[in-house]
Amino acid sequence: MGMPRYFFDLHDDLGLTIDDAGEDLPNLAAARGAALRALAEAIRTKSEIRAEMGPMSVIVRTQIARVLTVSASIEISMTS
């Protein structure tokens, strides 16, 4: 039996971006790490384009079911 395939769907203020490709990983711990990296990359991308920030989640699923969600809420407060 091969490694399970995990899919990483991004949910943010623009909606849901479905991962159709997925990634073969050895276990859920590896999928958790990949989800954290994907969420960090999404935050970095929004920061670089100066997009509005807000709640973001990476929903991790297999072909059968959702197995994990990693979320962050970014709030930027400017002081004068």
N, C-alpha and C positions, 0 to 999 in steps of 0.2 A: 504494500500500500504506500503511495506517494505522500508527499507533504500536502497539507490542506491549503486550499487557495482562499485567501482573504481579500475582501474588497473594501475600499476606503472611500466612503461617500462624504462629501463636504456639505455641511448645512450652514449657511450664513444669511446675512440680510438680503442677499440676492436670490436665495432659494436653495434648492438641493442640486448638487452636481454629482451625478452617479458615476461611479468607477466601473466601467465595463470590462476592464482588463484584469484587475486584481493582481495579486502577487502570491507566489508559493512561499510559505514560511513554515518553519518546523513546529511552532506551537503558538499558543495564545500570548505568551510573554513576548515573543518576537513581534507579533501583530500589535501588541500594546506599544512597543517601542517605535514601530513604523507609524502608528497613528499619532503619537506624540510629535514625531518629526514632521509628519504631514501638516499637523495643526500649526506647528512653529513656522513652517514654510508659508502657509496661508496668511498668518499674521504678518510675516516679513513682507510678503507681496503686497498686501493691503497698505502697509506702512510706506513702502516705496512709492506707490502711486497716490499716496495721501487720500486713500479712500476712507469713507466713514467706517469707524470700528463699531463693534457691538458683539453680541454673543456669536460664537462660532463653535461648531462641533464636527468631529470626524466620527462617523458611524461605521464601525467595523462589522462586517457580516461575512458569512460563508455563503455557499450556494443554497444552504438550507435555512439559516436563521441569523438574526442580528446577535452578536456575541459581546460587543463592547462599545461604549461611547466615551470619547474623550472630549471635554468641553473647556472653553475659556471665554471669559467676558472681559473685553478691553474697554477701559474708560480713560479718556484723556481729558485732563482739566488744565486749562491755561490760566495762569495768574498774571496780573499786570504789574 
